[in-house]
């Protein structure tokens, strides 16, 4: 059941409703030719002279490491020795920061340590010039979740 709209004469030209694919084929052929031209350029290898053998051992000694531990009751220890007060802790930080080769500073807070104490120790270390600073023992916090 078709419906013919318009005149019934067959002599009148009707428009072609098909899409013109010629420009699409032209673009596709141009892209294909560009692809064929660029593929051989990408497969060229570059020769590099890589070093052979083992590198020589380093002559620098391992850096000194100072450990600041903060226990569950917020007591602070410096390399296993208790720090009696704030002034002694600051003196340790000043001494570490004034060395020609600054030692690595490892802060090891306990899981139950007060955040205020840990933040205070970190702020003191930064304020007094300690640059090689890291928090260790983070694996104890992963078990809590």
Secondary structure, 3 states (H helix, E strand, C coil): CCCCCCCCCCCCCCCCCCCCCHHHHHHHHHHHHHHHHHHHHHCCCCCCCCCCCCCCCCCCCCCCEEEEEECCCCCEEECCEECCCHHHHHHHHHHHHCCCCCCEEEEEECCCCCHHHHHHHHHHHHHCCCCCEEECCCHHHHCCC
